[in-house]
Every structure is written in structure tokens, then in C-alpha cells.
Amino acid sequence: MELKQEQLLELYLGELIGLKKIGKRVHKDPRTLKKEIEAIGITVPYPGSTWTKVKRHVEGKFFRPIPRELKEMITGSLLGDAQLRVQTKQKITEDPLKLEKYCKIVNQMQDIQKRIKKREKITIDDIKLWNNGVKSLAKVNTASLRFHKSILELEWLKALIAEFNSFIKVKVFVKPNRTKSSKWSCGFETAASIQFFELWRDWYTIEKGKLRKKLFKFRAITPNTLLHWYVGDGYLTKNELALSTHSFTLNEQSYLVKLLNAIGVKAKTVKKLKHYYIRLSTKQENINNFFSYMREAKLYKKAEKCFPYKFSNEITKAEWKKQLMKEHPEYFILDYKLREKLLQSLLKN
């Protein structure tokens, strides 16, 4: 089948079909097609995975603006034990594109696409713009958000998965442990997006060649943020109400104390052994203020049900664990493979 220049452009740029697939469709060697497309002036990215990445950017697969409420939940989770993971094995592009510039490039390439689909002629300037766009998008970093929890927190994970599934695709996982039944872990990771990479830039720094989570100095703690922070890294005992903030510097923790004070929760940094953390005043009024503020969060009732020992001294963590193992024997089936399959299924449903 003879393929005209206009048809080749329509398939390769308009429909974003790779040269191998076009070759199969028209029974032509992809290497010949590559020469033909390059003769027009269009640069074919190498390797093929680069083309796939650029294609997904142009299709808008990596651009997912985060809803405000979900962003508040993410902020709280990152104050706790959630992680952002760069998709290029932590290799960060030098001078990465800012979101505004990224959107401009993608919009320009989408405009060229639309005009090609309408069989309008494209200019030399359009070709240059496309080539520059491919070059820029090939180097763009994306990141995903990852939650990794004990199987004892499976019901809470399911609630989080439901929230994130309404916004972005997630992939669940189960990490077996052959020695102790309750030491199994599970979680989920979101699909990658440029917005998550923007968050990664806010929340992580590389110091002395090592990656460290830093505090992104957001302006205020919302009920959603506080709930997810507390669930992830807070605890309540008969003598103490605290937030484990060991991974942050003393200055960063002091900033968080100011934000807590601003919402009427009295707190201070204290040192235990070599590490600082945030302790809240255990005066009843302060405890009431703390939990009352969180009560406005979307998943408060679910958190209270999943982690009763964090919200009342009527049950200890050990008692909660024992009760959970009795209520959900399916979490602890001895058959290794069956258990892994079952936990995967529970997370997906």
C-alpha cells in the first residue's frame, strides 16, 4: 500500500500511532517509514519508549490537576508515612519544566494534532515546534504517590483507594512476610503525573547525595490534613498525645507547631533520646480542640472506626490488634499463596 505524505502525518502525528504499528497496517518496513517521516523534517525520538512517553504526554495522560480536598489529604499523608516516587529511578532532569511551560508545550502540540486531523497544511514552524516539544517532553519527570501499610490497616487503605480511584488509577500490592502472620503489609501506588512530580519537588531534597523528605511550608492545617497526618504518624496513650515527626528538622517541626497553635491546638517540640517530635498538651480542653477540629474531615468517622485506639483510651493498640485478628481471620490464612491472592482481592473490592 502506497502511503502519501499527508496520510503518514495523519497517522504518526494526528493519531499518534508508532511507526511499527503503521508499518504493520500498511505492510511497510518501519525503517523506510522513519526515513520518510524524517524527510518531512520531523525528528523520530529514540528509543521507542521515548516515543511512547511523549505520546502519553500529548494525550494528557500525565496531567491530572489534584482536587483541593484530595490535596489536603495528600499533605497530611506526606507529613506522615506516605511517599512520592519519581518514575525515572530518582534521576531528576536538570532544570525541569515548570508546570506553566509544560502545559503550553502540550497545548501547542495538541493544536498541531487537531489541524493535521482536519487535513490542514502544517508549516516549517509547526514542525520545529513539534520537534522542540518532543525534545522537552522526553526529559519531563513524573512521580507517583505510594501508601505502604500493615495488613491491620487494610480497611483504612480501602477507604483511601476509593478516594484516589475517583481521581487517578491506582495499583494495589501485597508484601508477604513468611515469619509472622501480622507482619504482612499492603498498599497502593497511583499512576504517575506531572502534578505529583511538582509535589515531589516541594517535599523532597537531596542532601549529601541522599534523598530526604523535607517540610513543604504550606500555610494552614485543614481538618483533612490533620486527620491524615494523625492517622499516619500520631498516637494517643494515657499520658501522651503526640505526632511522630522524627524525619523533619527541628526548625521544620517548629513551623508545624506554629500551624497547630494557629488552629487552637497547643503543642511543642520535645526531645527523646536523639530525636525531636511534637507533643500536644494533654489538658482536656486541648485534646477536645484537637479532635473537634479533625471531626470536620471527610473520613473522620472511618478513621475512628479503623483506629479506635487513636481516638480513645478505652482500648489499647494491643487489644485492637487482637480484636481485629478475631474479626478478620481471612487476613491471616496460613496458606501463603491463597492469602496473598485474597488480600489482593480485598484491596480491589
Phi, psi and omega in degrees: 000126179281133183246117179285158181304317181297321180292321179296316178297320181296320180285313188284315180262317182293310182264352181056046176263131181293159184296327178296317180291321176297318180301317179295323182292321185254006179057054182222146181295126180303330179295324176292318179296324179299316179297322181292319181289325178289331178294334177285339180114000183273131179278128177267115183293149178228140358282185182301329180296332178292319177299316180299318180297313180298317179304314182293326176295313182295328178283354179083016184289335183260000182253106182223091178304132186274125178300149185304312183298319180291325179295324176296319178296320180295318179302313178297320181293324178287333172295334177266236189250008176289158183229148168253135184234123177288138187281356180250045178052043177066011176275112186262132177296136176293138180049060182297152180298138172281157187303319181298315180292320179301311181298321179297314180298312181298317179298320179295318181290324177294325178295318177298317177306309183299319182291326177293319179298329177277002180064032173277151180285141176254152186263173175299322178297322177298317181295318178297318180297317179299313181299318178294324177296316178300316180299318181289314183292332179298336183258001184288133175272146171232163179218161177236162179254134185233132174245128181230113188230167172290154176295341176295343180256020186301319181295324177292319177300319179299322178294320178294317179301319179299320179294314184284329180297334179284351184241322188206154178290143177232154177239121182272157177213157176232131179249104182291156173224119189283346188266308184241127187301321183276000181270000175297152178228165180204173181174198177207158177229136181281163168296160184280152174208160177287332177295322177293328176291323176301319177294321178302318180295328179286326192256352184231151176217154177252116181238123181054040177079002181243143180278133179225137173285127178248169178273122170278119188281074174291163192274332185207150176268122177264167177304319179298316180297314183296318180300312184287331174293312183294315179299321182286320189218025180246164177206156180230128172233181179293338184248350188208144170235118189214164175236120181284110184236031187301332184283347180262154179288167180299319178298319179295319179294323178297324177295319178295323177300318178299319179293322177294316178300326182293337178259013176086018178250115181281128183211164176204160176273138177227156183250132175230120189059243183256002189240146174264151172209174183259124177248136179262147176301134181267012172298140187304322179299319180291319177299317178298317178299318181300307183285329177295320180296317180292334186300341179280351182291150185300317186256024184302309183298323178294318179296318180298323180286321182285327185231065184301330181290344177274346185244354180202149176272009180286343178220138178270167178297321179297319179292320177300316180298315180297318179295318181296319180295330178283320182286331183234069179297338180296338178289342192235027177302138184288329179295113188304306184290319180297320180296316179299316180295319181294316180297320176301315182295318180297322180291329183278338184258000000 
